[in-house]
Amino acid sequence: DPDGQYDLSALLEQLTAGSEGRQAQPVRVFPIAYGADADLATLQRIAEATNAAVYDASEPGSIRKVFAAVISNF
């Protein structure tokens, strides 16, 4: 977040709270890196915190394949 409104540490803490028994089924987050400015490292941390995967769609033409890959997780 370029404006500093969102804190990654707080987000990761909230996301991992579900894996400690607060939720019956924690939400899995599948981030998609879209565009050249996407922060793939941060998206990877979010995905790992929720036992999911990050997908790279930095090439706009790959977005259809990326969405298909995300959907295949369900």
mmJSON file of the N, C-alpha and C atoms, coordinates in Angstrom:
{"data_MODEL":{"atom_site":{
"group_PDB":["ATOM","ATOM","ATOM","ATOM","ATOM","ATOM","ATOM","ATOM","ATOM","ATOM","ATOM","ATOM","ATOM","ATOM","ATOM","ATOM","ATOM","ATOM","ATOM","ATOM","ATOM","ATOM","ATOM","ATOM","ATOM","ATOM","ATOM","ATOM","ATOM","ATOM","ATOM","ATOM","ATOM","ATOM","ATOM","ATOM","ATOM","ATOM","ATOM","ATOM","ATOM","ATOM","ATOM","ATOM","ATOM","ATOM","ATOM","ATOM","ATOM","ATOM","ATOM","ATOM","ATOM","ATOM","ATOM","ATOM","ATOM","ATOM","ATOM","ATOM","ATOM","ATOM","ATOM","ATOM","ATOM","ATOM","ATOM","ATOM","ATOM","ATOM","ATOM","ATOM","ATOM","ATOM","ATOM","ATOM","ATOM","ATOM","ATOM","ATOM","ATOM","ATOM","ATOM","ATOM","ATOM","ATOM","ATOM","ATOM","ATOM","ATOM","ATOM","ATOM","ATOM","ATOM","ATOM","ATOM","ATOM","ATOM","ATOM","ATOM","ATOM","ATOM","ATOM","ATOM","ATOM","ATOM","ATOM","ATOM","ATOM","ATOM","ATOM","ATOM","ATOM","ATOM","ATOM","ATOM","ATOM","ATOM","ATOM","ATOM","ATOM","ATOM","ATOM","ATOM","ATOM","ATOM","ATOM","ATOM","ATOM","ATOM","ATOM","ATOM","ATOM","ATOM","ATOM","ATOM","ATOM","ATOM","ATOM","ATOM","ATOM","ATOM","ATOM","ATOM","ATOM","ATOM","ATOM","ATOM","ATOM","ATOM","ATOM","ATOM","ATOM","ATOM","ATOM","ATOM","ATOM","ATOM","ATOM","ATOM","ATOM","ATOM","ATOM","ATOM","ATOM","ATOM","ATOM","ATOM","ATOM","ATOM","ATOM","ATOM","ATOM","ATOM","ATOM","ATOM","ATOM","ATOM","ATOM","ATOM","ATOM","ATOM","ATOM","ATOM","ATOM","ATOM","ATOM","ATOM","ATOM","ATOM","ATOM","ATOM","ATOM","ATOM","ATOM","ATOM","ATOM","ATOM","ATOM","ATOM","ATOM","ATOM","ATOM","ATOM","ATOM","ATOM","ATOM","ATOM","ATOM","ATOM","ATOM","ATOM","ATOM","ATOM","ATOM","ATOM","ATOM","ATOM","ATOM","ATOM","ATOM","ATOM"],
"id":[1,2,3,4,5,6,7,8,9,10,11,12,13,14,15,16,17,18,19,20,21,22,23,24,25,26,27,28,29,30,31,32,33,34,35,36,37,38,39,40,41,42,43,44,45,46,47,48,49,50,51,52,53,54,55,56,57,58,59,60,61,62,63,64,65,66,67,68,69,70,71,72,73,74,75,76,77,78,79,80,81,82,83,84,85,86,87,88,89,90,91,92,93,94,95,96,97,98,99,100,101,102,103,104,105,106,107,108,109,110,111,112,113,114,115,116,117,118,119,120,121,122,123,124,125,126,127,128,129,130,131,132,133,134,135,136,137,138,139,140,141,142,143,144,145,146,147,148,149,150,151,152,153,154,155,156,157,158,159,160,161,162,163,164,165,166,167,168,169,170,171,172,173,174,175,176,177,178,179,180,181,182,183,184,185,186,187,188,189,190,191,192,193,194,195,196,197,198,199,200,201,202,203,204,205,206,207,208,209,210,211,212,213,214,215,216,217,218,219,220,221,222],
"type_symbol":["N","C","C","N","C","C","N","C","C","N","C","C","N","C","C","N","C","C","N","C","C","N","C","C","N","C","C","N","C","C","N","C","C","N","C","C","N","C","C","N","C","C","N","C","C","N","C","C","N","C","C","N","C","C","N","C","C","N","C","C","N","C","C","N","C","C","N","C","C","N","C","C","N","C","C","N","C","C","N","C","C","N","C","C","N","C","C","N","C","C","N","C","C","N","C","C","N","C","C","N","C","C","N","C","C","N","C","C","N","C","C","N","C","C","N","C","C","N","C","C","N","C","C","N","C","C","N","C","C","N","C","C","N","C","C","N","C","C","N","C","C","N","C","C","N","C","C","N","C","C","N","C","C","N","C","C","N","C","C","N","C","C","N","C","C","N","C","C","N","C","C","N","C","C","N","C","C","N","C","C","N","C","C","N","C","C","N","C","C","N","C","C","N","C","C","N","C","C","N","C","C","N","C","C","N","C","C","N","C","C","N","C","C","N","C","C","N","C","C","N","C","C"],
"label_atom_id":["N","CA","C","N","CA","C","N","CA","C","N","CA","C","N","CA","C","N","CA","C","N","CA","C","N","CA","C","N","CA","C","N","CA","C","N","CA","C","N","CA","C","N","CA","C","N","CA","C","N","CA","C","N","CA","C","N","CA","C","N","CA","C","N","CA","C","N","CA","C","N","CA","C","N","CA","C","N","CA","C","N","CA","C","N","CA","C","N","CA","C","N","CA","C","N","CA","C","N","CA","C","N","CA","C","N","CA","C","N","CA","C","N","CA","C","N","CA","C","N","CA","C","N","CA","C","N","CA","C","N","CA","C","N","CA","C","N","CA","C","N","CA","C","N","CA","C","N","CA","C","N","CA","C","N","CA","C","N","CA","C","N","CA","C","N","CA","C","N","CA","C","N","CA","C","N","CA","C","N","CA","C","N","CA","C","N","CA","C","N","CA","C","N","CA","C","N","CA","C","N","CA","C","N","CA","C","N","CA","C","N","CA","C","N","CA","C","N","CA","C","N","CA","C","N","CA","C","N","CA","C","N","CA","C","N","CA","C","N","CA","C","N","CA","C","N","CA","C","N","CA","C","N","CA","C","N","CA","C"],
"label_alt_id":[null,null,null,null,null,null,null,null,null,null,null,null,null,null,null,null,null,null,null,null,null,null,null,null,null,null,null,null,null,null,null,null,null,null,null,null,null,null,null,null,null,null,null,null,null,null,null,null,null,null,null,null,null,null,null,null,null,null,null,null,null,null,null,null,null,null,null,null,null,null,null,null,null,null,null,null,null,null,null,null,null,null,null,null,null,null,null,null,null,null,null,null,null,null,null,null,null,null,null,null,null,null,null,null,null,null,null,null,null,null,null,null,null,null,null,null,null,null,null,null,null,null,null,null,null,null,null,null,null,null,null,null,null,null,null,null,null,null,null,null,null,null,null,null,null,null,null,null,null,null,null,null,null,null,null,null,null,null,null,null,null,null,null,null,null,null,null,null,null,null,null,null,null,null,null,null,null,null,null,null,null,null,null,null,null,null,null,null,null,null,null,null,null,null,null,null,null,null,null,null,null,null,null,null,null,null,null,null,null,null,null,null,null,null,null,null,null,null,null,null,null,null],
"label_comp_id":["ASP","ASP","ASP","PRO","PRO","PRO","ASP","ASP","ASP","GLY","GLY","GLY","GLN","GLN","GLN","TYR","TYR","TYR","ASP","ASP","ASP","LEU","LEU","LEU","SER","SER","SER","ALA","ALA","ALA","LEU","LEU","LEU","LEU","LEU","LEU","GLU","GLU","GLU","GLN","GLN","GLN","LEU","LEU","LEU","THR","THR","THR","ALA","ALA","ALA","GLY","GLY","GLY","SER","SER","SER","GLU","GLU","GLU","GLY","GLY","GLY","ARG","ARG","ARG","GLN","GLN","GLN","ALA","ALA","ALA","GLN","GLN","GLN","PRO","PRO","PRO","VAL","VAL","VAL","ARG","ARG","ARG","VAL","VAL","VAL","PHE","PHE","PHE","PRO","PRO","PRO","ILE","ILE","ILE","ALA","ALA","ALA","TYR","TYR","TYR","GLY","GLY","GLY","ALA","ALA","ALA","ASP","ASP","ASP","ALA","ALA","ALA","ASP","ASP","ASP","LEU","LEU","LEU","ALA","ALA","ALA","THR","THR","THR","LEU","LEU","LEU","GLN","GLN","GLN","ARG","ARG","ARG","ILE","ILE","ILE","ALA","ALA","ALA","GLU","GLU","GLU","ALA","ALA","ALA","THR","THR","THR","ASN","ASN","ASN","ALA","ALA","ALA","ALA","ALA","ALA","VAL","VAL","VAL","TYR","TYR","TYR","ASP","ASP","ASP","ALA","ALA","ALA","SER","SER","SER","GLU","GLU","GLU","PRO","PRO","PRO","GLY","GLY","GLY","SER","SER","SER","ILE","ILE","ILE","ARG","ARG","ARG","LYS","LYS","LYS","VAL","VAL","VAL","PHE","PHE","PHE","ALA","ALA","ALA","ALA","ALA","ALA","VAL","VAL","VAL","ILE","ILE","ILE","SER","SER","SER","ASN","ASN","ASN","PHE","PHE","PHE"],
"label_asym_id":["A","A","A","A","A","A","A","A","A","A","A","A","A","A","A","A","A","A","A","A","A","A","A","A","A","A","A","A","A","A","A","A","A","A","A","A","A","A","A","A","A","A","A","A","A","A","A","A","A","A","A","A","A","A","A","A","A","A","A","A","A","A","A","A","A","A","A","A","A","A","A","A","A","A","A","A","A","A","A","A","A","A","A","A","A","A","A","A","A","A","A","A","A","A","A","A","A","A","A","A","A","A","A","A","A","A","A","A","A","A","A","A","A","A","A","A","A","A","A","A","A","A","A","A","A","A","A","A","A","A","A","A","A","A","A","A","A","A","A","A","A","A","A","A","A","A","A","A","A","A","A","A","A","A","A","A","A","A","A","A","A","A","A","A","A","A","A","A","A","A","A","A","A","A","A","A","A","A","A","A","A","A","A","A","A","A","A","A","A","A","A","A","A","A","A","A","A","A","A","A","A","A","A","A","A","A","A","A","A","A","A","A","A","A","A","A","A","A","A","A","A","A"],
"label_entity_id":["1","1","1","1","1","1","1","1","1","1","1","1","1","1","1","1","1","1","1","1","1","1","1","1","1","1","1","1","1","1","1","1","1","1","1","1","1","1","1","1","1","1","1","1","1","1","1","1","1","1","1","1","1","1","1","1","1","1","1","1","1","1","1","1","1","1","1","1","1","1","1","1","1","1","1","1","1","1","1","1","1","1","1","1","1","1","1","1","1","1","1","1","1","1","1","1","1","1","1","1","1","1","1","1","1","1","1","1","1","1","1","1","1","1","1","1","1","1","1","1","1","1","1","1","1","1","1","1","1","1","1","1","1","1","1","1","1","1","1","1","1","1","1","1","1","1","1","1","1","1","1","1","1","1","1","1","1","1","1","1","1","1","1","1","1","1","1","1","1","1","1","1","1","1","1","1","1","1","1","1","1","1","1","1","1","1","1","1","1","1","1","1","1","1","1","1","1","1","1","1","1","1","1","1","1","1","1","1","1","1","1","1","1","1","1","1","1","1","1","1","1","1"],
"label_seq_id":[1,1,1,2,2,2,3,3,3,4,4,4,5,5,5,6,6,6,7,7,7,8,8,8,9,9,9,10,10,10,11,11,11,12,12,12,13,13,13,14,14,14,15,15,15,16,16,16,17,17,17,18,18,18,19,19,19,20,20,20,21,21,21,22,22,22,23,23,23,24,24,24,25,25,25,26,26,26,27,27,27,28,28,28,29,29,29,30,30,30,31,31,31,32,32,32,33,33,33,34,34,34,35,35,35,36,36,36,37,37,37,38,38,38,39,39,39,40,40,40,41,41,41,42,42,42,43,43,43,44,44,44,45,45,45,46,46,46,47,47,47,48,48,48,49,49,49,50,50,50,51,51,51,52,52,52,53,53,53,54,54,54,55,55,55,56,56,56,57,57,57,58,58,58,59,59,59,60,60,60,61,61,61,62,62,62,63,63,63,64,64,64,65,65,65,66,66,66,67,67,67,68,68,68,69,69,69,70,70,70,71,71,71,72,72,72,73,73,73,74,74,74],
"pdbx_PDB_ins_code":[null,null,null,null,null,null,null,null,null,null,null,null,null,null,null,null,null,null,null,null,null,null,null,null,null,null,null,null,null,null,null,null,null,null,null,null,null,null,null,null,null,null,null,null,null,null,null,null,null,null,null,null,null,null,null,null,null,null,null,null,null,null,null,null,null,null,null,null,null,null,null,null,null,null,null,null,null,null,null,null,null,null,null,null,null,null,null,null,null,null,null,null,null,null,null,null,null,null,null,null,null,null,null,null,null,null,null,null,null,null,null,null,null,null,null,null,null,null,null,null,null,null,null,null,null,null,null,null,null,null,null,null,null,null,null,null,null,null,null,null,null,null,null,null,null,null,null,null,null,null,null,null,null,null,null,null,null,null,null,null,null,null,null,null,null,null,null,null,null,null,null,null,null,null,null,null,null,null,null,null,null,null,null,null,null,null,null,null,null,null,null,null,null,null,null,null,null,null,null,null,null,null,null,null,null,null,null,null,null,null,null,null,null,null,null,null,null,null,null,null,null,null],
"Cartn_x":[0.849,0.0,0.892,0.929,1.809,1.436,0.197,-0.233,-0.02,0.384,0.633,-0.617,-1.754,-3.001,-3.155,-2.518,-2.653,-1.308,-1.319,-0.105,-0.032,1.005,1.145,1.21,1.921,2.034,0.671,-0.144,-1.487,-2.348,-2.236,-2.999,-2.598,-1.301,-0.828,-1.28,-1.279,-1.74,-3.215,-4.018,-5.444,-5.674,-4.922,-5.093,-4.691,-3.644,-3.188,-3.976,-4.746,-5.55,-6.523,-7.039,-7.968,-7.33,-6.038,-5.372,-5.074,-5.349,-5.112,-6.405,-7.442,-8.66,-9.769,-9.56,-10.625,-11.725,-11.379,-12.349,-12.314,-13.471,-13.511,-12.722,-12.873,-12.139,-11.561,-10.28,-9.675,-9.827,-9.912,-10.022,-8.658,-8.635,-7.404,-7.411,-6.295,-6.173,-5.196,-5.655,-4.844,-4.557,-3.511,-3.209,-2.766,-3.111,-2.685,-1.873,-0.621,0.253,-0.074,-0.645,-1.067,-0.347,0.386,1.102,2.546,3.317,4.756,5.095,4.204,4.49,4.004,3.482,2.965,4.101,3.837,4.826,4.688,5.364,5.247,5.682,6.704,7.188,6.129,5.458,4.402,3.224,2.848,1.745,2.081,3.346,3.779,3.604,3.937,3.776,2.31,1.425,-0.007,-0.493,-0.081,-0.486,0.016,1.263,1.827,1.117,0.717,0.037,-1.317,-1.894,-3.222,-3.192,-2.01,-1.847,-2.376,-2.017,-2.459,-1.245,-1.484,-0.407,-0.627,0.474,0.399,0.556,-0.105,-0.048,0.466,1.331,1.961,1.287,0.583,-0.038,0.541,1.848,2.478,2.387,2.237,1.973,0.464,-0.127,-1.585,-2.23,-1.556,-2.114,-2.256,-1.644,-1.684,-2.834,-3.634,-4.635,-5.67,-6.081,-7.056,-6.493,-5.25,-4.62,-4.461,-4.135,-3.957,-5.281,-6.356,-7.661,-8.053,-7.785,-8.083,-7.276,-6.025,-5.188,-5.705,-6.139,-6.685,-7.94,-8.831,-10.087,-9.841,-8.772,-8.49,-8.204,-8.045,-7.811,-9.094,-10.233,-11.511,-12.274],
"Cartn_y":[-1.176,0.0,1.235,1.974,3.142,4.259,4.31,5.367,5.005,3.785,3.367,3.151,2.974,2.778,1.349,0.419,-0.985,-1.516,-2.256,-2.804,-4.29,-4.692,-6.08,-7.017,-6.635,-7.492,-7.748,-6.709,-6.873,-7.756,-7.575,-8.408,-9.868,-10.142,-11.521,-12.137,-11.351,-11.843,-12.224,-11.392,-11.695,-12.924,-13.04,-14.18,-15.488,-15.467,-16.698,-17.024,-16.087,-16.356,-17.493,-17.59,-18.664,-20.029,-20.12,-21.415,-21.861,-21.007,-21.348,-21.703,-22.03,-22.511,-21.5,-20.253,-19.26,-19.454,-20.012,-20.27,-21.754,-22.305,-23.718,-23.96,-23.085,-23.188,-21.817,-21.639,-20.343,-20.019,-18.767,-18.321,-18.432,-19.032,-19.092,-17.925,-17.224,-16.064,-16.411,-16.275,-16.552,-15.233,-14.522,-13.226,-13.394,-12.409,-12.381,-11.107,-11.283,-10.153,-9.711,-8.527,-8.033,-6.728,-6.723,-5.523,-5.527,-4.658,-4.607,-4.139,-3.395,-2.845,-3.721,-4.885,-5.765,-6.202,-6.221,-6.618,-8.118,-8.9,-10.357,-10.927,-10.355,-10.86,-10.705,-9.575,-9.361,-10.283,-10.423,-11.324,-12.763,-13.141,-14.486,-14.696,-13.701,-13.809,-13.982,-13.258,-13.375,-14.775,-15.264,-16.602,-17.664,-17.587,-18.57,-18.542,-17.364,-17.239,-17.931,-18.116,-18.722,-20.089,-20.675,-21.998,-22.012,-20.983,-20.852,-20.6,-20.099,-19.825,-18.459,-17.856,-16.585,-16.887,-16.103,-16.29,-15.018,-15.197,-14.068,-13.824,-12.717,-12.306,-10.957,-10.813,-9.537,-9.248,-10.284,-10.113,-10.106,-9.002,-8.91,-10.043,-10.571,-11.654,-12.966,-13.073,-14.328,-14.398,-13.352,-13.29,-14.41,-14.797,-15.893,-17.198,-17.491,-18.72,-18.672,-17.512,-17.368,-17.595,-16.997,-17.214,-18.689,-19.349,-20.78,-21.57,-21.187,-21.871,-21.645,-20.431,-20.139,-20.969,-20.989,-21.731,-23.219,-23.734,-25.169,-25.592,-24.645,-24.962,-25.33,-25.208,-25.427,-26.578],
"Cartn_z":[0.0,0.0,0.0,-1.081,-1.154,-0.188,0.26,1.178,2.64,2.92,4.288,5.119,4.477,5.208,5.717,5.039,5.405,5.871,6.944,7.522,7.189,6.466,6.052,7.248,8.285,9.471,10.099,10.205,10.778,9.886,8.581,7.654,7.787,7.803,7.928,9.244,10.303,11.603,11.537,10.909,10.784,9.918,8.853,7.957,8.62,9.416,10.058,11.312,11.829,13.028,12.773,11.561,11.228,11.304,11.05,11.09,12.514,13.479,14.88,15.596,14.841,15.455,15.629,15.245,15.388,14.357,13.228,12.174,11.846,11.537,11.175,9.89,8.924,7.672,7.335,7.537,7.223,5.734,5.432,4.049,3.384,2.209,1.43,0.451,0.38,-0.5,-1.617,-2.851,-4.029,-4.746,-4.335,-4.959,-6.413,-7.219,-8.616,-8.832,-9.211,-9.529,-10.945,-11.078,-12.39,-12.697,-13.767,-14.178,-13.703,-14.298,-14.034,-12.622,-11.983,-10.658,-9.508,-9.8,-8.742,-7.824,-6.533,-5.526,-5.276,-6.094,-6.045,-4.701,-4.087,-2.796,-1.707,-1.672,-0.676,-0.941,-2.203,-2.544,-2.175,-2.322,-1.939,-0.441,0.355,1.813,2.186,1.513,1.779,1.412,0.269,-0.16,0.812,1.21,2.135,3.481,3.933,5.221,5.218,4.034,3.942,3.27,3.189,2.585,1.152,0.409,-0.974,-1.863,-3.057,-4.003,-4.629,-5.04,-5.76,-7.246,-8.06,-9.501,-10.151,-11.149,-11.824,-13.171,-13.278,-14.533,-14.944,-14.775,-15.11,-16.605,-17.397,-18.826,-19.012,-19.44,-19.54,-20.337,-21.319,-22.123,-21.378,-20.211,-19.454,-18.455,-18.351,-17.287,-17.39,-18.579,-18.715,-18.166,-18.509,-18.011,-16.497,-15.977,-14.533,-13.81,-14.295,-13.664,-13.718,-14.83,-14.934,-13.906,-13.705,-12.717,-11.303,-11.001,-9.674,-9.439,-10.4,-10.265,-10.089,-10.64,-10.525,-9.086,-8.18,-6.773,-6.038,-6.691,-6.017,-6.597],
"occupancy":[1.0,1.0,1.0,1.0,1.0,1.0,1.0,1.0,1.0,1.0,1.0,1.0,1.0,1.0,1.0,1.0,1.0,1.0,1.0,1.0,1.0,1.0,1.0,1.0,1.0,1.0,1.0,1.0,1.0,1.0,1.0,1.0,1.0,1.0,1.0,1.0,1.0,1.0,1.0,1.0,1.0,1.0,1.0,1.0,1.0,1.0,1.0,1.0,1.0,1.0,1.0,1.0,1.0,1.0,1.0,1.0,1.0,1.0,1.0,1.0,1.0,1.0,1.0,1.0,1.0,1.0,1.0,1.0,1.0,1.0,1.0,1.0,1.0,1.0,1.0,1.0,1.0,1.0,1.0,1.0,1.0,1.0,1.0,1.0,1.0,1.0,1.0,1.0,1.0,1.0,1.0,1.0,1.0,1.0,1.0,1.0,1.0,1.0,1.0,1.0,1.0,1.0,1.0,1.0,1.0,1.0,1.0,1.0,1.0,1.0,1.0,1.0,1.0,1.0,1.0,1.0,1.0,1.0,1.0,1.0,1.0,1.0,1.0,1.0,1.0,1.0,1.0,1.0,1.0,1.0,1.0,1.0,1.0,1.0,1.0,1.0,1.0,1.0,1.0,1.0,1.0,1.0,1.0,1.0,1.0,1.0,1.0,1.0,1.0,1.0,1.0,1.0,1.0,1.0,1.0,1.0,1.0,1.0,1.0,1.0,1.0,1.0,1.0,1.0,1.0,1.0,1.0,1.0,1.0,1.0,1.0,1.0,1.0,1.0,1.0,1.0,1.0,1.0,1.0,1.0,1.0,1.0,1.0,1.0,1.0,1.0,1.0,1.0,1.0,1.0,1.0,1.0,1.0,1.0,1.0,1.0,1.0,1.0,1.0,1.0,1.0,1.0,1.0,1.0,1.0,1.0,1.0,1.0,1.0,1.0,1.0,1.0,1.0,1.0,1.0,1.0,1.0,1.0,1.0,1.0,1.0,1.0],
"B_iso_or_equiv":[0.0,0.0,0.0,0.0,0.0,0.0,0.0,0.0,0.0,0.0,0.0,0.0,0.0,0.0,0.0,0.0,0.0,0.0,0.0,0.0,0.0,0.0,0.0,0.0,0.0,0.0,0.0,0.0,0.0,0.0,0.0,0.0,0.0,0.0,0.0,0.0,0.0,0.0,0.0,0.0,0.0,0.0,0.0,0.0,0.0,0.0,0.0,0.0,0.0,0.0,0.0,0.0,0.0,0.0,0.0,0.0,0.0,0.0,0.0,0.0,0.0,0.0,0.0,0.0,0.0,0.0,0.0,0.0,0.0,0.0,0.0,0.0,0.0,0.0,0.0,0.0,0.0,0.0,0.0,0.0,0.0,0.0,0.0,0.0,0.0,0.0,0.0,0.0,0.0,0.0,0.0,0.0,0.0,0.0,0.0,0.0,0.0,0.0,0.0,0.0,0.0,0.0,0.0,0.0,0.0,0.0,0.0,0.0,0.0,0.0,0.0,0.0,0.0,0.0,0.0,0.0,0.0,0.0,0.0,0.0,0.0,0.0,0.0,0.0,0.0,0.0,0.0,0.0,0.0,0.0,0.0,0.0,0.0,0.0,0.0,0.0,0.0,0.0,0.0,0.0,0.0,0.0,0.0,0.0,0.0,0.0,0.0,0.0,0.0,0.0,0.0,0.0,0.0,0.0,0.0,0.0,0.0,0.0,0.0,0.0,0.0,0.0,0.0,0.0,0.0,0.0,0.0,0.0,0.0,0.0,0.0,0.0,0.0,0.0,0.0,0.0,0.0,0.0,0.0,0.0,0.0,0.0,0.0,0.0,0.0,0.0,0.0,0.0,0.0,0.0,0.0,0.0,0.0,0.0,0.0,0.0,0.0,0.0,0.0,0.0,0.0,0.0,0.0,0.0,0.0,0.0,0.0,0.0,0.0,0.0,0.0,0.0,0.0,0.0,0.0,0.0,0.0,0.0,0.0,0.0,0.0,0.0],
"pdbx_formal_charge":[null,null,null,null,null,null,null,null,null,null,null,null,null,null,null,null,null,null,null,null,null,null,null,null,null,null,null,null,null,null,null,null,null,null,null,null,null,null,null,null,null,null,null,null,null,null,null,null,null,null,null,null,null,null,null,null,null,null,null,null,null,null,null,null,null,null,null,null,null,null,null,null,null,null,null,null,null,null,null,null,null,null,null,null,null,null,null,null,null,null,null,null,null,null,null,null,null,null,null,null,null,null,null,null,null,null,null,null,null,null,null,null,null,null,null,null,null,null,null,null,null,null,null,null,null,null,null,null,null,null,null,null,null,null,null,null,null,null,null,null,null,null,null,null,null,null,null,null,null,null,null,null,null,null,null,null,null,null,null,null,null,null,null,null,null,null,null,null,null,null,null,null,null,null,null,null,null,null,null,null,null,null,null,null,null,null,null,null,null,null,null,null,null,null,null,null,null,null,null,null,null,null,null,null,null,null,null,null,null,null,null,null,null,null,null,null,null,null,null,null,null,null],
"auth_seq_id":[1,1,1,2,2,2,3,3,3,4,4,4,5,5,5,6,6,6,7,7,7,8,8,8,9,9,9,10,10,10,11,11,11,12,12,12,13,13,13,14,14,14,15,15,15,16,16,16,17,17,17,18,18,18,19,19,19,20,20,20,21,21,21,22,22,22,23,23,23,24,24,24,25,25,25,26,26,26,27,27,27,28,28,28,29,29,29,30,30,30,31,31,31,32,32,32,33,33,33,34,34,34,35,35,35,36,36,36,37,37,37,38,38,38,39,39,39,40,40,40,41,41,41,42,42,42,43,43,43,44,44,44,45,45,45,46,46,46,47,47,47,48,48,48,49,49,49,50,50,50,51,51,51,52,52,52,53,53,53,54,54,54,55,55,55,56,56,56,57,57,57,58,58,58,59,59,59,60,60,60,61,61,61,62,62,62,63,63,63,64,64,64,65,65,65,66,66,66,67,67,67,68,68,68,69,69,69,70,70,70,71,71,71,72,72,72,73,73,73,74,74,74],
"auth_comp_id":["ASP","ASP","ASP","PRO","PRO","PRO","ASP","ASP","ASP","GLY","GLY","GLY","GLN","GLN","GLN","TYR","TYR","TYR","ASP","ASP","ASP","LEU","LEU","LEU","SER","SER","SER","ALA","ALA","ALA","LEU","LEU","LEU","LEU","LEU","LEU","GLU","GLU","GLU","GLN","GLN","GLN","LEU","LEU","LEU","THR","THR","THR","ALA","ALA","ALA","GLY","GLY","GLY","SER","SER","SER","GLU","GLU","GLU","GLY","GLY","GLY","ARG","ARG","ARG","GLN","GLN","GLN","ALA","ALA","ALA","GLN","GLN","GLN","PRO","PRO","PRO","VAL","VAL","VAL","ARG","ARG","ARG","VAL","VAL","VAL","PHE","PHE","PHE","PRO","PRO","PRO","ILE","ILE","ILE","ALA","ALA","ALA","TYR","TYR","TYR","GLY","GLY","GLY","ALA","ALA","ALA","ASP","ASP","ASP","ALA","ALA","ALA","ASP","ASP","ASP","LEU","LEU","LEU","ALA","ALA","ALA","THR","THR","THR","LEU","LEU","LEU","GLN","GLN","GLN","ARG","ARG","ARG","ILE","ILE","ILE","ALA","ALA","ALA","GLU","GLU","GLU","ALA","ALA","ALA","THR","THR","THR","ASN","ASN","ASN","ALA","ALA","ALA","ALA","ALA","ALA","VAL","VAL","VAL","TYR","TYR","TYR","ASP","ASP","ASP","ALA","ALA","ALA","SER","SER","SER","GLU","GLU","GLU","PRO","PRO","PRO","GLY","GLY","GLY","SER","SER","SER","ILE","ILE","ILE","ARG","ARG","ARG","LYS","LYS","LYS","VAL","VAL","VAL","PHE","PHE","PHE","ALA","ALA","ALA","ALA","ALA","ALA","VAL","VAL","VAL","ILE","ILE","ILE","SER","SER","SER","ASN","ASN","ASN","PHE","PHE","PHE"],
"auth_asym_id":["A","A","A","A","A","A","A","A","A","A","A","A","A","A","A","A","A","A","A","A","A","A","A","A","A","A","A","A","A","A","A","A","A","A","A","A","A","A","A","A","A","A","A","A","A","A","A","A","A","A","A","A","A","A","A","A","A","A","A","A","A","A","A","A","A","A","A","A","A","A","A","A","A","A","A","A","A","A","A","A","A","A","A","A","A","A","A","A","A","A","A","A","A","A","A","A","A","A","A","A","A","A","A","A","A","A","A","A","A","A","A","A","A","A","A","A","A","A","A","A","A","A","A","A","A","A","A","A","A","A","A","A","A","A","A","A","A","A","A","A","A","A","A","A","A","A","A","A","A","A","A","A","A","A","A","A","A","A","A","A","A","A","A","A","A","A","A","A","A","A","A","A","A","A","A","A","A","A","A","A","A","A","A","A","A","A","A","A","A","A","A","A","A","A","A","A","A","A","A","A","A","A","A","A","A","A","A","A","A","A","A","A","A","A","A","A","A","A","A","A","A","A"],
"auth_atom_id":["N","CA","C","N","CA","C","N","CA","C","N","CA","C","N","CA","C","N","CA","C","N","CA","C","N","CA","C","N","CA","C","N","CA","C","N","CA","C","N","CA","C","N","CA","C","N","CA","C","N","CA","C","N","CA","C","N","CA","C","N","CA","C","N","CA","C","N","CA","C","N","CA","C","N","CA","C","N","CA","C","N","CA","C","N","CA","C","N","CA","C","N","CA","C","N","CA","C","N","CA","C","N","CA","C","N","CA","C","N","CA","C","N","CA","C","N","CA","C","N","CA","C","N","CA","C","N","CA","C","N","CA","C","N","CA","C","N","CA","C","N","CA","C","N","CA","C","N","CA","C","N","CA","C","N","CA","C","N","CA","C","N","CA","C","N","CA","C","N","CA","C","N","CA","C","N","CA","C","N","CA","C","N","CA","C","N","CA","C","N","CA","C","N","CA","C","N","CA","C","N","CA","C","N","CA","C","N","CA","C","N","CA","C","N","CA","C","N","CA","C","N","CA","C","N","CA","C","N","CA","C","N","CA","C","N","CA","C","N","CA","C","N","CA","C","N","CA","C","N","CA","C","N","CA","C","N","CA","C"],
"pdbx_PDB_model_num":[1,1,1,1,1,1,1,1,1,1,1,1,1,1,1,1,1,1,1,1,1,1,1,1,1,1,1,1,1,1,1,1,1,1,1,1,1,1,1,1,1,1,1,1,1,1,1,1,1,1,1,1,1,1,1,1,1,1,1,1,1,1,1,1,1,1,1,1,1,1,1,1,1,1,1,1,1,1,1,1,1,1,1,1,1,1,1,1,1,1,1,1,1,1,1,1,1,1,1,1,1,1,1,1,1,1,1,1,1,1,1,1,1,1,1,1,1,1,1,1,1,1,1,1,1,1,1,1,1,1,1,1,1,1,1,1,1,1,1,1,1,1,1,1,1,1,1,1,1,1,1,1,1,1,1,1,1,1,1,1,1,1,1,1,1,1,1,1,1,1,1,1,1,1,1,1,1,1,1,1,1,1,1,1,1,1,1,1,1,1,1,1,1,1,1,1,1,1,1,1,1,1,1,1,1,1,1,1,1,1,1,1,1,1,1,1,1,1,1,1,1,1]
}}}
